[in-house]
Structures are given as structure tokens and as C-alpha cells.
């Protein structure tokens, strides 16, 4: 139980750091509901974490009816992640890295946070929750499912952020998917169930 709580806090902190110090200052996108929250934030100024929380409601209603274990395991992760994302919002970045570096480093930190939480059967909700449900039904790696969903979200944001940011955001979601998958591996190199 304490390991799960520690993974949830550490994973939420990593998400908040990756988003607020590497993606948001440059209007880079992640995919899934984090990406949707960022798009809403970039467009309207509405907090990204709260946007993510509100956009997750339909998935949580579905999970409540059909996947109670996933519902309970991800509810706390969603709440912590949303709060941490908004708490870290607007922090001044003490460095000036090129877009490429921000996309890769931010994606790696976010992927590590998501993978850490998923490793302990906790998620940030949203598309992580959806990916877990799909993965359990279809025996597809959860990182691959997240990558596909993330790609769809950033394609929707293309008109708002432009082609250059879109391309770097593609690099971000590739990195998120890779680090999520690697973090989900056990010591033998096999993906955990």
C-alpha cells in the first residue's frame, strides 16, 4: 500500500515537472487527456489539471460501471496528478533549451511518471485508464495504446499550435510511449502484466 502511494506521488510529481517545466513554456503537447488539458489551457487559460480532471468524467463513469478495480486504482492518481499539474503551473524555467531537448526531456519525465504509476496499478485516469481497459481486453501493450491515443489528440491540436510545435509534440509522445513501456518492464526485459 505504501509503495502504491509513493508511486502515485512520485509519478504525479514527474508528470507535473515534465508538463510545466518542459512542455507548457513552449506550447508543446502531450497526448491523451493531458494533451486535451494543455490545449484547453493554451487556448483559454483554463488550468490544465482541472481541464484534465473534468474531461475524465465520462471515462470514470464507464469505469465505475465496468471496471471498478481500475476506477479505484486510477481515481487517486488522477486527483493527485491534476492537483500537482496545477500547483506547478506557471513556474519560471531556469534554463533555455532548444525545442528538441524540451520535447525529449519532457516526454521522458512524463513517460517515467506514467510508467511508474502503471507499474503499481495506478494511473492518471483519462486515456491511461482507457489504455489499461483496452490493454486488458486485447492483450496489447499499454504503452502502444497510449501512443495511438496520444497521436490522435495532437493531430487535433495541429491547427492551434502549428506544424513546428506539432512535429516536436510527436517526438514528445514517442518518448512518453517509449519510457512508459520501458518503465513497465521487469528486470528480465519482459513487460509486466
C-alpha angles and dihedrals in degrees: 000000000000090000090054092050091047091049090049094051094042092045093048091049091051091050092050092048094047093048101040101037101035112020110029098051089060098035091245116160135225119198133247122034091328087060091046089051090050092048091051090048094049092047101041109009091242110147112273095218094051090046089052091050094050094045089054094062096092092051091048092051089053092046091049089058100039112016109032094166091054090044093057095039093053102036094077092043090053093048094047093044093048092048094045092047091054093042091055094043118121096017113153114250110230094205140053110222126170118260091254092058093045091050094050099039093043091047092048093051092046092046091050090051094048092045092049092053094044090050087063093042093256124120140179089246118231113077091353086062091045091048091051090052092048092044093052092050099042104029091236121144109265091225091058092050091049090050092054094048092045091053091054092051096050091047086059089052095051094099093051101045102029132232099291095052089041091057093048089047088055087057089050094055091045088055093045091051093046095048092044090054094045092048089052092057121102121225092275091060095252120128115252118240 
